[in-house]
Each structure stands twice: as C-alpha cells, then as structure tokens.
Amino acid sequence: MTSLQGHFLIAPPIVADENFNRSLVLILQHNEEGAIGLITNRPTNSELDDLWEAMTGSPFPGEGVLHVGGPVEGPVMVLHTRAEYSEQRILSGVYVSSQKSNLVKLISKKTLPYRVFAGYAGWQPGQLEAEIKAGGWLTTPASATDIFTPCEDPWKSMCQRLGDHVLKEVLGNDKLTMDPELN
C-alpha cells in the first residue's frame, strides 16, 4: 500500500455525500489502519474568539476563522509551519498540532501561517482505497503553498491544475487551442 499522507483528495464535480461536495481533503495519516484527513477549503463564519476562550479561558490574541475539517467530531487541530510546536509532520513545511500546549504556543506567539480545524474526515482500513478505485476521489501531492496561500476557490484551482497536468501528459501541451482540430 502506498501512503497518501501529504496528498490532497479532490472530490469529483458530482459527489453524493454533501460533506465532501467540492472538497479538498489533506491526508494527515494513511496506513493499514485507515486514513485521517482535513477538509482544507471549508471556512466557517465563526471567528476563533469563542473557541479559544473556551479552550484557554483567555481572549483570542489574533485573527482567524474556524474551518470545518470534516464530519467526524474530534479535537481541534491546527495546520502550521513550525516543527517545534508540532506532533506530526505531514509534508515538507507542514505540521499538525492538537495538544493544547502546542496550540497555545502557536497562537499566542502569532506564529503564522496557521489554519484551525474542528472535526476531521476518517476512513476505515481499505475504505479510502476502495473509494479511490471507484472514482470517488482524485489525488495529487499537496504543498505548503497549496494549504496556506489564500485562493478564492481552492477546489476549482486544484481541478484546473490537475487538468492542465493531464493535458500536458496526454497531448504534450498544457492548454487547449481554440482550433479543435489541433487538440
């Protein structure tokens, strides 16, 4: 089994499960025991103030919004770029933390960039592989830039990038021309 840790799952345009419609899921862990990921393109309208105050008893020292990481309830998780405050390296320059002591250090020191998630996506052993085989997901390696650079529609942007890559491989060209006979 090849691990997809550090890869994006890209939901195809039509997905039956509304939890994953037009979603990009960053895989945090993928092994024989299953997989865990975070939907990276689901910001909420909630500021982090209330969550932070409930966790620490103090006002939130920065700015930011809470993201929906997936349909499974779980600990608050933060994706960030600081190895010294992490519990796990996801890919080059991207780490995850969920321990309160690390979250306090990250947020209170205003260690940017970071993204805060409530909930996660999870798969039982073999489930993710079966979904991919059935065409339920496209996959591509992720990067810190993909995760932390603001983008109006990350799902659309990632689909375009993946499409351009396929065109380049198949046609030897990364753009279709206006003349269909040349495509």
C-alpha positions as CSV (number, residue, x, y, z in Angstrom):
1,M,0.0,0.0,0.0
2,T,1.3,3.4,-0.9
3,S,0.6,6.1,1.7
4,L,-1.3,9.2,0.6
5,Q,-0.1,11.2,3.6
6,G,0.6,14.7,2.4
7,H,-1.7,14.4,-0.7
8,F,-4.9,16.1,-1.5
9,L,-8.1,14.1,-2.2
10,I,-10.0,16.1,-4.7
11,A,-13.8,15.4,-4.8
12,P,-15.1,15.0,-8.4
13,P,-17.7,17.5,-9.5
14,I,-20.6,15.3,-8.5
15,V,-20.3,13.7,-5.1
16,A,-23.3,12.0,-3.4
17,D,-22.1,12.9,0.1
18,E,-22.7,16.6,0.8
19,N,-20.0,16.6,3.4
20,F,-17.4,16.3,0.6
21,N,-19.0,18.2,-2.2
22,R,-16.3,20.3,-4.0
23,S,-13.8,19.5,-1.2
24,L,-10.1,19.3,-0.9
25,V,-9.0,16.9,1.8
26,L,-5.4,16.9,3.0
27,I,-4.4,13.4,4.2
28,L,-2.7,13.6,7.6
29,Q,-2.3,9.9,8.1
30,H,-2.8,6.9,5.8
31,N,-1.7,3.3,6.7
32,E,-3.1,-0.2,7.1
33,E,-5.3,1.1,10.0
34,G,-7.1,3.6,7.8
35,A,-6.8,7.3,7.0
36,I,-7.4,10.7,8.6
37,G,-7.7,14.0,6.8
38,L,-8.8,17.6,7.0
39,I,-11.1,19.3,4.5
40,T,-9.0,22.4,3.8
41,N,-11.5,24.5,1.9
42,R,-14.4,24.8,4.3
43,P,-14.1,28.0,6.4
44,T,-17.0,28.8,8.7
45,N,-18.4,32.2,9.6
46,S,-17.1,31.7,13.1
47,E,-14.2,33.6,14.4
48,L,-11.8,31.8,16.7
49,D,-12.6,34.0,19.7
50,D,-15.2,31.8,21.3
51,L,-13.4,28.5,20.7
52,W,-10.1,30.0,22.1
53,E,-11.8,31.4,25.2
54,A,-13.5,28.0,25.8
55,M,-10.1,26.2,25.5
56,T,-7.9,28.6,27.4
57,G,-10.1,30.9,29.4
58,S,-8.5,34.0,27.8
59,P,-9.3,36.2,24.8
60,F,-8.0,35.2,21.4
61,P,-4.7,37.0,20.7
62,G,-5.0,37.0,16.9
63,E,-7.3,36.8,13.9
64,G,-8.6,33.9,12.1
65,V,-11.6,31.7,11.3
66,L,-12.5,28.2,12.2
67,H,-12.6,25.6,9.4
68,V,-14.7,22.5,9.2
69,G,-12.2,19.7,9.0
70,G,-14.8,17.0,8.3
71,P,-17.9,15.3,9.5
72,V,-16.3,13.4,12.4
73,E,-16.1,15.1,15.8
74,G,-12.6,15.3,17.3
75,P,-10.0,17.5,18.8
76,V,-9.3,21.0,17.5
77,M,-6.4,20.6,15.0
78,V,-4.1,23.3,13.6
79,L,-2.1,23.0,10.4
80,H,1.0,25.2,10.6
81,T,4.7,25.6,9.5
82,R,6.6,25.3,12.8
83,A,8.2,21.9,13.6
84,E,8.9,22.8,17.2
85,Y,5.2,23.1,18.0
86,S,4.0,20.0,16.2
87,E,3.0,16.5,17.0
88,Q,3.4,15.3,13.4
89,R,5.0,16.3,10.1
90,I,2.5,16.0,7.3
91,L,4.7,17.1,4.4
92,S,7.7,19.4,3.8
93,G,7.0,22.6,5.8
94,V,3.5,21.5,7.0
95,Y,2.8,20.2,10.5
96,V,-0.3,19.4,12.6
97,S,-0.9,20.0,16.3
98,S,-3.8,19.2,18.6
99,Q,-2.2,19.3,22.1
100,K,-3.4,22.4,24.0
101,S,0.2,23.4,25.0
102,N,1.3,23.5,21.3
103,L,-1.9,25.3,20.3
104,V,-1.3,28.0,22.9
105,K,2.3,28.5,21.8
106,L,1.4,28.7,18.1
107,I,-1.5,31.1,18.6
108,S,-0.2,33.3,21.4
109,K,3.1,33.8,19.7
110,K,1.2,34.7,16.5
111,T,3.2,32.0,14.6
112,L,1.8,32.4,11.1
113,P,0.6,30.9,8.9
114,Y,-1.8,28.5,10.6
115,R,-5.3,27.2,10.0
116,V,-7.6,25.9,12.7
117,F,-10.0,23.0,12.2
118,A,-12.8,21.4,14.1
119,G,-13.7,17.9,13.1
120,Y,-11.9,15.6,10.6
121,A,-12.5,13.1,7.9
122,G,-11.8,9.4,8.6
123,W,-11.7,6.1,6.7
124,Q,-11.6,2.5,8.0
125,P,-8.9,0.2,6.7
126,G,-9.3,-0.3,2.9
127,Q,-12.2,2.2,2.7
128,L,-10.3,5.1,1.1
129,E,-8.6,2.8,-1.4
130,A,-12.0,1.4,-2.4
131,E,-13.4,4.9,-2.8
132,I,-10.5,6.0,-5.0
133,K,-10.7,2.8,-7.1
134,A,-14.4,3.5,-7.6
135,G,-13.7,7.0,-8.9
136,G,-14.8,8.8,-5.7
137,W,-11.5,10.8,-5.4
138,L,-8.7,12.2,-7.5
139,T,-5.4,12.6,-5.8
140,T,-2.4,14.9,-6.1
141,P,0.6,15.8,-3.9
142,A,0.0,18.9,-1.7
143,S,2.4,21.6,-0.8
144,A,2.6,24.3,1.9
145,T,1.7,26.9,-0.7
146,D,-1.4,25.0,-1.6
147,I,-2.5,25.0,2.0
148,F,-1.6,28.4,3.2
149,T,-1.9,30.7,0.2
150,P,-5.3,32.4,0.0
151,C,-7.4,31.4,-3.1
152,E,-10.9,32.3,-4.0
153,D,-11.9,28.8,-5.0
154,P,-9.2,26.3,-4.0
155,W,-11.2,23.3,-5.3
156,K,-11.6,24.9,-8.8
157,S,-8.0,25.9,-8.8
158,M,-6.8,22.4,-7.9
159,C,-9.1,20.8,-10.5
160,Q,-7.7,23.2,-13.2
161,R,-4.1,22.4,-12.1
162,L,-4.8,18.7,-12.3
163,G,-6.5,19.1,-15.7
164,D,-3.5,21.0,-17.0
165,H,-1.2,18.3,-15.8
166,V,-3.3,15.6,-17.6
167,L,-3.4,17.6,-20.8
168,K,0.4,18.1,-20.8
169,E,1.0,14.4,-20.3
170,V,-1.5,13.2,-22.9
171,L,-1.1,16.0,-25.5
172,G,2.3,17.3,-24.7
173,N,0.6,20.6,-24.2
174,D,-0.9,22.2,-21.1
175,K,-3.6,24.3,-22.9
176,L,-6.2,23.5,-25.4
177,T,-6.2,25.7,-28.5
178,M,-9.2,27.4,-30.0
179,D,-9.0,25.2,-33.1
180,P,-10.5,21.8,-32.0
181,E,-8.6,20.0,-34.9
182,L,-5.3,20.8,-33.2
183,N,-6.4,19.4,-29.9
